[in-house]
Amino acid sequence: MPFESQITHSFEIRQTPSVGAGGRTVAYWVAVATLTGADRRQSQTWILSAGLSAYELTLAPLGVSAPVAELLLLSDQPLDVRLGVSTAAIISAVRMLQLAAQVSSIFVTTPSNTTAKVLMEAVGGSAAGISVSLPLS
């Protein structure tokens, strides 16, 4: 069954006179990444134990021959995230990650003192294509 997905990301910066006092918007950007032609999807929620190191999140039926094209990863605790098997690059203290990129594997490390609830939505496939509307165009 074919899938389409869309990531709409808005980013707003407000200058505030004090914490929680509202303020004025000084920057506001909206970007949209639209995925078409996807034929695979993975949607899963995990409760991961404290102290896990490089735990692989299951992307199947997505993978090397049919990579993820859009990914949403949410967590209630900060995670260290590594994308791909051979990369040493780690993104630290991740709570929300939205990607429009080819991903074939994802590994997470949880905090040492608490469990983490993690939600992942991934869509892709070998014929998936992404278009991005840039706020500057």
Secondary structure, DSSP 8 states (H G I E B T S, - for coil): --EEEEEEEEEEEEE-SSTTS--EEEEEEEEEEEEEEE-EEEEEEEEE-TT--SEEE--TT-SSSS-EEEEEEEEEEEEEEEESSS----EEEEEEEEEEEEES-EEEE--SSS-EEEEEEEEE-TT-EEEEE-TT-
